[in-house]
Amino acid sequence: MKIKRQKHAKKTISFYKYNFGFREPFQILIDGTFCQAALKNKIQIKEQLPKYFMGEVQFCTTKCALKELETLSKDLYGAKLILQRFQIRRCKHKEPVPASQCLLSMLAETNAHHYFVATQDRELTKALMEIPGVPLIYIVLNTMVLDKPSACSVKHVEAVQLGELVSPHQQQSLQSLKVEQGLSKDGEERRGKKRKRKAGNPNPLSCLKKKKKNPMAQQPKMTDGEKKRRSRHRKRSAAGPSVSVNPNPSSAQS
């Protein structure tokens, strides 16, 4: 019987691992009703739950759950001592509220922190079944049982597989990618911070002296007539001076 329960727990845990992103150490949120049932049935929570889960486990509760046990009868003193040994998670309540209300607020609509909830409160259990991705643990016949996934969780997974919804785990991964690529508001703020530069020294290139303009560039442009005259003058100078030849050499001898 014990082997069957462990196989059932392993199958259920793998369902939440692959579809909702649960990872070790598993966080188990416990209230006073579960501790009272464990005390009556002589169940060692810290010893038996890790074996049942076959992995690392963290036990936690809230201040509101502890305060509720303090205000109730003295018969719950043993449950209070057990609950005090667990880690305390911060809740939003400045003044104590019932444990069922506090645990619901911790999970909100998506159970972003991936809590397993251990409780014997039936009303709380019904409310938690309406939230996708909430594993429930309770005690039946002196044994702890991890309940099978609720109908709400199964429908949510089917909708995600059909592409109608995006799971909370996928939303977190998409959000982290957007931040890395600078597509979200956080990424824009980070980029804006990186773009800001401190005021430094002026650019050395802007401090260079201006170059003097070429005087040849300031000369007026020549007209077409002046260009033709200059070209003729150059041709004549290139040909050399003209030499006269005397046709009568005899006159030169005399």
C-alpha positions in Angstrom: 0.0 0.0 0.0 2.9 2.3 0.8 4.5 1.7 -2.6 1.2 2.6 -4.4 1.0 5.9 -2.5 4.5 6.8 -3.4 3.9 6.1 -7.1 0.8 8.2 -6.9 2.7 11.0 -5.3 5.5 10.8 -7.8 3.1 11.0 -10.7 1.3 14.0 -9.2 4.5 15.8 -8.4 5.7 15.3 -12.0 2.4 16.8 -13.2 3.1 20.0 -11.3 6.8 20.0 -12.3 6.3 19.9 -16.0 3.1 22.0 -16.2 3.5 24.6 -13.5 7.3 24.8 -12.9 7.5 23.3 -9.4 11.1 22.6 -8.3 13.0 21.3 -5.2 13.0 22.2 -2.5 9.2 21.9 -2.4 7.6 24.5 -0.2 4.8 23.2 1.9 2.5 25.8 3.5 0.9 24.3 6.7 -1.9 25.5 8.9 -3.0 24.6 12.5 -5.6 22.1 11.4 -3.0 19.9 9.7 -0.7 20.0 12.7 -3.6 19.0 15.0 -4.5 16.0 12.8 -0.9 14.9 12.7 -0.6 15.2 16.5 -3.7 13.0 17.0 -2.6 10.4 14.5 1.0 10.4 15.8 2.5 11.5 12.4 6.0 13.0 12.4 5.6 15.7 9.7 9.3 16.6 9.4 10.3 12.9 9.0 7.6 11.4 6.9 6.8 14.1 4.4 10.3 14.2 2.8 10.2 10.5 2.4 6.8 10.7 0.9 7.9 13.3 -1.6 11.2 11.6 -2.2 12.9 15.0 -2.3 14.0 18.1 -0.4 11.2 19.9 1.4 10.7 23.2 3.2 8.0 23.6 5.8 6.5 27.1 6.3 3.5 28.9 7.7 2.3 32.4 8.4 1.9 34.7 11.5 -1.8 34.7 11.1 -1.9 30.9 11.3 0.1 31.0 14.5 -2.0 33.7 16.0 -5.2 31.8 15.3 -3.9 28.8 17.4 -3.0 31.2 20.2 -6.5 32.6 20.4 -8.2 29.2 20.3 -8.6 26.7 23.2 -5.7 25.2 25.1 -6.3 21.8 23.4 -4.4 23.2 20.4 -1.3 24.0 22.3 0.5 20.9 21.0 -0.4 21.9 17.4 1.0 25.4 18.1 4.3 24.0 19.3 4.6 22.0 16.1 3.7 24.9 13.9 6.3 27.2 15.6 9.1 25.0 14.3 8.4 25.9 10.7 9.6 28.9 8.7 7.4 31.9 8.7 6.4 33.5 5.4 5.4 37.2 5.3 1.8 37.9 4.6 0.1 41.3 3.7 -1.9 41.5 6.9 -1.0 44.1 9.5 -3.6 42.7 11.9 -4.2 38.9 12.2 -6.9 37.3 10.0 -8.2 33.7 9.9 -5.6 31.2 8.7 -7.8 30.2 5.7 -8.0 33.8 4.5 -4.3 34.3 5.0 -3.3 31.2 3.0 -5.6 32.2 0.2 -4.0 35.6 0.0 -0.5 33.9 -0.1 -1.5 31.9 -3.2 -3.4 34.7 -5.0 -4.7 33.6 -8.4 -1.6 31.8 -9.8 0.4 30.4 -6.9 3.5 32.1 -8.2 5.7 30.8 -5.3 4.7 27.2 -6.0 3.3 26.3 -2.6 2.0 22.9 -1.6 -0.8 23.4 0.9 -1.3 21.1 3.9 -4.7 21.6 5.6 -7.7 19.8 7.0 -10.0 22.8 6.4 -12.7 21.7 3.9 -13.8 25.2 3.0 -10.2 26.2 2.4 -9.7 23.1 0.3 -12.7 23.9 -1.9 -11.5 27.4 -2.5 -7.9 26.2 -3.4 -9.3 23.8 -5.9 -10.6 26.7 -7.9 -7.0 28.0 -8.4 -4.9 26.2 -11.0 -1.6 24.7 -9.9 -2.2 24.2 -6.2 -1.3 20.8 -4.8 -3.2 19.8 -1.7 -2.0 17.5 1.2 -4.3 16.1 3.9 -4.4 13.3 6.4 -6.7 10.3 5.9 -6.7 7.1 8.0 -3.5 7.9 9.8 -1.6 8.6 6.5 -0.7 11.7 4.6 -2.0 11.9 1.1 -1.1 14.2 -1.8 -4.4 14.8 -3.6 -4.6 14.3 -7.4 -4.7 17.5 -9.6 -8.0 19.3 -9.4 -10.3 19.7 -12.4 -9.3 23.4 -12.6 -5.6 22.5 -12.9 -6.3 19.8 -15.6 -8.4 22.2 -17.6 -5.8 24.9 -17.4 -3.1 22.5 -18.7 -5.3 21.3 -21.6 -6.0 25.0 -22.6 -2.2 25.7 -22.5 -1.5 22.6 -24.7 -4.1 23.8 -27.2 -2.6 27.2 -27.3 -5.5 29.0 -25.7 -3.6 30.1 -22.6 -0.1 30.7 -21.4 0.9 29.0 -18.2 2.4 31.1 -15.3 5.7 29.3 -15.7 5.8 30.4 -19.4 4.7 33.9 -18.5 7.7 34.2 -16.1 10.1 33.0 -18.8 8.7 35.3 -21.4 8.9 38.2 -19.0 12.6 37.5 -18.2 13.4 37.3 -22.0 11.7 40.6 -22.5 13.8 42.2 -19.8 17.0 40.8 -21.3 16.0 42.1 -24.8 14.9 45.5 -23.5 11.3 45.0 -24.6 9.6 45.6 -21.2 9.5 48.6 -19.0 12.2 47.3 -16.8 14.4 46.8 -19.8 13.7 50.3 -21.1 14.6 51.8 -17.7 17.8 49.8 -17.7 18.6 51.0 -21.2 17.9 54.6 -20.3 20.3 54.3 -17.3 23.0 52.9 -19.6 22.6 55.7 -22.1 23.2 58.5 -19.6 26.8 59.7 -19.8 28.7 61.9 -17.4 29.9 65.3 -18.6 33.6 64.9 -19.7 36.2 67.0 -21.3 35.5 68.6 -24.7 36.3 66.8 -27.9 40.0 67.6 -28.8 39.0 67.7 -32.5 36.7 70.6 -31.9 39.5 72.6 -30.3 41.8 72.6 -33.4 42.6 75.8 -35.1 40.8 76.6 -38.3 42.8 76.1 -41.5 43.6 79.1 -43.7 41.7 79.2 -47.0 43.7 78.7 -50.2 44.2 82.2 -51.8 44.0 80.6 -55.3 40.4 79.7 -54.5 39.6 83.3 -53.9 40.7 84.4 -57.5 37.8 85.4 -59.8 36.9 82.9 -62.4 38.0 83.6 -66.0 35.7 84.2 -68.9 35.8 82.0 -72.0 37.5 84.8 -74.0 40.3 85.2 -71.5 40.9 81.4 -71.5 41.2 81.4 -75.3 43.8 84.3 -75.2 45.9 82.5 -72.6 45.9 79.3 -74.5 47.1 81.1 -77.7 49.9 82.8 -75.8 51.1 79.5 -74.4 51.2 77.9 -77.8 53.3 80.8 -79.2 55.8 80.7 -76.3 56.2 77.0 -76.7 57.2 77.3 -80.4 60.2 79.6 -79.6 61.4 82.9 -81.1 61.2 83.2 -85.0 64.6 83.4 -86.9 64.8 85.3 -90.2 66.8 83.7 -93.1 68.5 85.9 -95.7 67.8 84.8 -99.2 70.9 86.5 -100.6 74.1 85.1 -99.1 76.3 87.3 -101.4 75.0 90.4 -99.9 75.9 89.2 -96.5 79.6 88.5 -97.6 80.0 92.0 -99.0 
